[in-house]
Amino acid sequence: GVLQLQMGKPEVTELVYATFVFHSICAPQWRQPQAFAQAGLARVELLNADASQGYAFDARGDTCAEMGRLGKNFRSFIAQYTVACTAGSCPPQR
């Protein structure tokens, strides 16, 4: 499924987005992998207040688990699984 969230801010910065993915999406998977798997989360979209800008994260497979295992730089790793959203639309994942 797709989790789409909208912030009450005029812009979603890359840092805010990456921090959100790390702490609110991936960290819960590390703590409770079975519950995360049952949720069937495939994509997370975080958009600004008017939904004109934001980012989408590909949460399929073991993306978060890989980031946690390898101790990678979370911002650059998350960027590999991210697409930018504009004009209220998020393109398909790469």
BATOR-695028 format. One record per atom (N, C-alpha, C): residue in three letters; x, y, z negated. Coordinates in steps of 0.02 Angstrom, whole numbers, padded with zeros to 5 digits, always signed. Each point is the difference from the previous one (the first is absolute). Example, Ala and Ser with C-alpha at 12.3 -4.5 7.8 and 13.67 -1.06 7.14 Angstrom:
ALA+00660-00284-00390/ALA-00045+00059+00000/ALA+00045+00060+00000/SER-00018+00053+00036/SER+00042+00059-00003/SER-00039+00055-00037/
END
This chain:
GLY+00040-00058+00000/GLY-00040+00058+00000/GLY+00043+00063+00000/VAL-00033+00054+00008/VAL+00032+00066+00002/VAL-00022+00040-00061/LEU+00048+00027-00035/LEU-00014+00046-00055/LEU+00015+00070+00025/GLN-00051+00042+00003/GLN+00010+00068+00025/GLN-00013+00048-00058/LEU+00050+00041-00016/LEU-00005+00048-00054/LEU+00011+00070+00027/GLN-00033+00048-00032/GLN+00006+00069+00021/GLN+00019+00042-00061/MET+00056+00036+00007/MET+00024+00044-00054/MET-00032+00068+00006/GLY-00007+00035-00054/GLY-00027+00067+00001/GLY+00053+00052+00013/LYS+00049-00015+00041/LYS+00055+00046+00015/LYS+00001+00014+00075/PRO+00026+00058+00020/PRO+00000+00018+00071/PRO+00050-00041+00041/GLU+00050-00031-00032/GLU+00048-00040+00037/GLU+00023-00059-00043/VAL+00009-00057+00033/VAL+00030-00058-00033/VAL+00073-00002+00023/THR+00046+00012-00045/THR+00070-00002+00018/THR+00025-00073+00002/GLU+00055-00011+00034/GLU+00029-00067+00003/GLU+00020-00025-00070/LEU+00026+00045-00041/LEU+00021-00020-00067/LEU-00060-00021-00042/VAL-00054+00039+00001/VAL-00060-00018-00038/VAL-00028-00066+00025/TYR-00002-00007+00066/TYR-00026-00062+00029/TYR+00042-00061-00019/ALA+00066+00005+00007/ALA+00044-00056-00016/ALA-00004-00018-00074/THR-00004+00051-00042/THR-00006-00012-00072/THR-00066-00035-00016/PHE-00053+00022+00033/PHE-00066-00032-00008/PHE+00003-00073+00020/VAL+00028-00015+00058/VAL+00004-00069+00023/VAL+00041-00042-00049/PHE+00056+00026-00021/PHE+00044-00037-00046/PHE-00036-00016-00065/HIS-00028+00051-00033/HIS-00029-00009-00067/HIS-00071-00027+00000/SER-00040+00019+00049/SER-00071-00018-00002/SER-00018-00060+00043/ILE+00043-00017+00048/ILE-00015-00057+00044/ILE+00049-00057-00012/CYS+00064+00013+00006/CYS+00049-00054-00006/CYS+00013-00023-00072/ALA+00006+00046-00047/ALA+00014-00019-00069/ALA-00054-00047-00028/PRO-00065+00013+00013/PRO-00050-00047-00024/PRO+00008-00070+00031/GLN+00023-00003+00063/GLN+00012-00065+00031/GLN+00056-00037-00036/TRP+00052+00036-00020/TRP+00056-00032-00034/TRP-00023-00028-00068/ARG-00044+00037-00034/ARG-00023-00022-00066/ARG-00052-00055+00003/GLN-00044+00003+00050/GLN-00055-00048+00006/GLN-00008-00023+00072/PRO+00046-00040+00026/PRO-00002-00018+00071/PRO-00063-00039+00020/GLN-00026-00041-00043/GLN-00060-00038+00018/GLN-00061+00045+00008/ALA-00009+00047-00045/ALA-00056+00046+00005/ALA+00006+00044+00062/PHE+00062+00021+00015/PHE+00011+00040+00060/PHE-00018-00039+00063/ALA+00021-00062+00003/ALA-00014-00043+00058/ALA-00075-00010+00009/GLN-00037-00007-00055/GLN-00072-00010+00004/GLN-00036+00062+00027/ALA+00029+00058-00011/ALA-00032+00062+00024/ALA+00000+00004+00076/GLY+00046-00033+00034/GLY+00002+00000+00073/GLY+00017+00068+00029/LEU+00040+00038-00035/LEU+00018+00067+00023/LEU+00049-00004+00058/ALA-00018+00031+00056/ALA+00043-00002+00059/ALA+00029+00068+00018/ARG-00034+00053-00022/ARG+00020+00067+00020/ARG-00024+00050-00053/VAL+00042+00050-00013/VAL-00017+00053-00046/VAL+00008+00067+00035/GLU-00052+00039+00002/GLU+00002+00066+00032/GLU-00008+00053-00054/LEU+00047+00047-00003/LEU-00004+00056-00047/LEU-00004+00064+00041/LEU-00057+00034-00004/LEU-00013+00060+00040/LEU-00006+00062-00043/ASN+00010+00058+00031/ASN-00006+00063-00035/ASN-00074+00018-00010/ALA-00013+00060-00028/ALA-00067+00020-00020/ALA-00051+00000+00057/ASP+00020+00021+00060/ASP-00048+00001+00055/ASP+00011-00059+00049/ALA+00040-00048-00021/ALA+00014-00062+00038/ALA+00033+00014+00068/SER+00033+00057+00006/SER+00032+00017+00063/SER+00072-00023+00004/GLN+00028-00022-00057/GLN+00071-00020-00003/GLN+00010-00050-00055/GLY+00048-00044+00010/GLY+00016-00048-00051/GLY+00043-00056+00028/TYR-00001-00057-00034/TYR+00042-00057+00019/TYR-00038-00065-00013/ALA+00019-00052+00037/ALA-00029-00066-00010/ALA+00057-00050-00009/PHE-00008-00044-00049/PHE+00051-00049-00017/PHE-00025-00070+00018/ASP+00041-00039+00033/ASP-00016-00068+00018/ASP+00016-00045-00060/ALA-00052-00022-00035/ALA+00009-00040-00061/ALA-00009-00074+00014/ARG-00001-00020+00063/ARG-00009-00071+00017/ARG+00061-00040-00021/GLY-00012-00064-00010/GLY+00055-00046-00014/GLY+00034+00015-00066/ASP+00065-00008+00000/ASP+00037+00010-00062/ASP+00043+00062+00002/THR-00025+00053+00031/THR+00038+00062+00006/THR+00022+00026-00068/CYS-00048+00006-00046/CYS+00017+00025-00067/CYS+00046-00048-00036/ALA-00013-00064+00006/ALA+00042-00050-00034/ALA+00072+00004+00025/GLU+00008+00010+00065/GLU+00068+00006+00028/GLU+00035+00061-00028/MET-00034+00055-00004/MET+00030+00061-00027/MET+00021-00011-00072/GLY-00040-00034-00039/GLY+00017-00012-00070/GLY+00058-00048-00009/ARG+00003-00051+00041/ARG+00054-00050-00005/ARG+00068+00028+00020/LEU+00000+00041+00051/LEU+00064+00021+00028/LEU+00028+00063-00032/GLY-00038+00032-00042/GLY+00024+00061-00032/GLY+00017+00054+00050/LYS-00039+00005+00054/LYS+00014+00048+00053/LYS-00018+00071-00021/ASN+00027+00048+00035/ASN-00021+00069-00008/ASN-00074+00003+00019/PHE-00043+00014-00047/PHE-00071-00006+00014/PHE-00026+00048+00052/ARG+00026+00061+00004/ARG-00025+00048+00049/ARG+00015-00022+00071/SER+00061-00022+00014/SER+00017-00021+00068/SER-00035-00066+00017/PHE-00007-00044-00048/PHE-00034-00064+00013/PHE-00074+00012+00015/ILE-00034+00041-00040/ILE-00070+00015+00011/ILE-00009+00034+00068/ALA+00046+00044+00019/ALA-00005+00034+00065/ALA-00002-00049+00058/GLN+00033-00057-00006/GLN+00000-00050+00053/GLN-00069-00030+00011/TYR-00043+00003-00049/TYR-00066-00030+00003/TYR-00055+00054-00001/THR+00017+00060+00022/THR-00045+00057-00004/THR-00012+00031+00068/VAL-00061+00023+00011/VAL-00016+00041+00058/VAL-00032+00064-00025/ALA+00011+00055+00036/ALA-00029+00065-00019/ALA-00072+00003+00027/CYS-00042+00031-00039/CYS-00070+00010+00019/CYS-00011+00074+00016/THR-00035+00013+00054/THR-00016+00070+00018/THR-00071+00004+00026/ALA-00029+00058-00006/ALA-00067+00014+00025/ALA-00051-00052-00023/GLY+00007-00022-00063/GLY-00049-00046-00028/GLY+00006-00071+00024/SER+00055-00017+00033/SER+00007-00067+00027/SER+00070-00028-00014/CYS+00002-00063-00019/CYS+00063-00034-00010/CYS+00010-00051+00055/PRO+00055+00004+00036/PRO+00011-00048+00054/PRO+00012-00070-00027/PRO-00005-00050+00043/PRO+00015-00069-00022/PRO+00072-00005-00024/GLN+00012-00049-00042/GLN+00068-00011-00025/GLN+00045-00022+00058/ARG+00064+00014-00007/ARG+00048-00020+00052/ARG+00009-00074+00002/
END
